[in-house]
Amino acid sequence: MAGPKTLLVLENFINGKFVPCPSYIDSYDPSTGDVYCRVPDSGKEEVEVAVTAARDAFLGWSSKSPQERSQIMNKLADLIEHDLEAFAQAESKDQGKTITFARTVDIPRAAYNFRFFASSVLHHTTECTQMDHMDCMHYTVRTPVGIAGLISPWNLPLYLLTWKIAPAIASGNTVIAKPSEMTSVTAWMMCKLLGRAGIPPGVVNIVFGTGPKAGRAIVSHPDVPLISFTGSTLTAQHIRERSAPHCKKLSLELGGKNPAIIFEDANLDQCIPTTVRSSFANQGEICLCTSRIFVQRSIYNEFLKRFVEEARKWKVGSPSDPTSSMGALISKEHLEKVKNYVKKARAEGARILCGEGVDSLVLPTGNQNGYFMLPTVIAEVKDESCCMQEEIFGPVTCVVLFDTEEEVIKRANGVKYGLAATIWSSDVGRVHRVAKRLQAGLVWTNCWLVRELNLPFGGMKASGIGREGAKESYEFFTEVKTITIKH
Ligand code: NAD
């Protein structure tokens, strides 16, 4: 255990200032199992102060021109990029992800989120229609909603938090944001840059703490009219119930159980490494990760052999080692939960082809108590098994075979989630046909995670409500009004 003197202690950021909190919670380094940081355990009182600050800042911020807000946001992106390495090191230590992933994905994207919305906010137009026979014209105006409550998960901490803060403030709102209590450090680091970028006090307030306490206080506050949440489907249920009496605007980005469909005409040289990556990137802790792989019968054996060979090449090791492909899972409890799925699959008669319980995990001396697990591939598992139905959110993927296009569409759609899907085929007609019928908000064909931020992002069914993107986020973070003029 780290001594108390070495602990990093975070503070809330309210009205442009760091403020201590009466109580704190421990935050662990997932790669060692040691407590290394203390996070404010905020509740109603802290949220109340943040709401007052956000309310007071609203008029000034919403009155600025989009150009002024855009300039400030670009400056913030510059500052994050300038400190990219420090942010990447912190994200890797706090979350357990590899330094390579934090350096190449999380932090560049966090900076880019500000740049993207700084640019897109300059290009929105509103509508106007004429009714000449009535001597009338009608037009719409958009205004910021007010104080936005933003709640994000632990898997892509700064990346997902900034994906909400950026569109909210670009459109003139002020915000109260809460990152996951397990991964709060990079949000706290960003607070140090807000004033330097020119963001006025009270525009971005960050309140740290747990979901049931700090999160709930944000969601239940009557003066926070809009909640943008990314996290689990279960938490979203609580949020919907709590916010319903206040008729809040909600954006919910939730879990997934994403299929990859591999047809016999797929280019396996491209498909196999990409599908290994889509299954295990960020320890499988991405809502878009593949966890059900449907392979057509004629290529099933070859696919399985090559897929397992490729998965075994992934090195699990210290997150700070640039040669590690996978780091540690977020927490001890989560590691246990993920391992339990593998146990259940084994008990049901499925075959574990590599990873957990099959291969041995060799870790550096300093990481023996960390929350590590090997990439694990399960075959011969039934569609109704919990491993094929529930979101595991770890480095576990199931491979099953199918015969026909019609059959695989039905089976791929046979879960409660509908976030993302991947199709591998060289038949253009089939790719369009299948993509159209899959119940998923995002479908990648012959690739994975190629993101176009302009276009809608989000899920169907239990994977969420609403979409995020240039136009969608702008519409969510603004209210539209139709004005009629008789002349
Ligand atoms: P979680 O739902 O446990 O927590 C998410 C956030 O909600 C955290 O900040 C947490 O403190 C807060 N929270 C928890 N209970 C709350 C409550 N009662 N009221 C208000 N806030 C509360 O999710 P997690 O375990 O942090 O993240 C993993 C989940 O997030 C997975 O299901 C994953 O699929 C999902 N996710 C979805 C997307 C997407 O874009 N669709 C992206 C990343 C992660």
Residues whose N, C-alpha, C, O or C-beta is under 5 A from the ligand:
A	BS01	NAD	I151 S152 P153 W154 K178 P179 S180 E181 G209 T210 G211 P212 G215 R216 V219 T230 G231 S232 T233 T235 H238 E253 L254 G255 G256 C287 S463
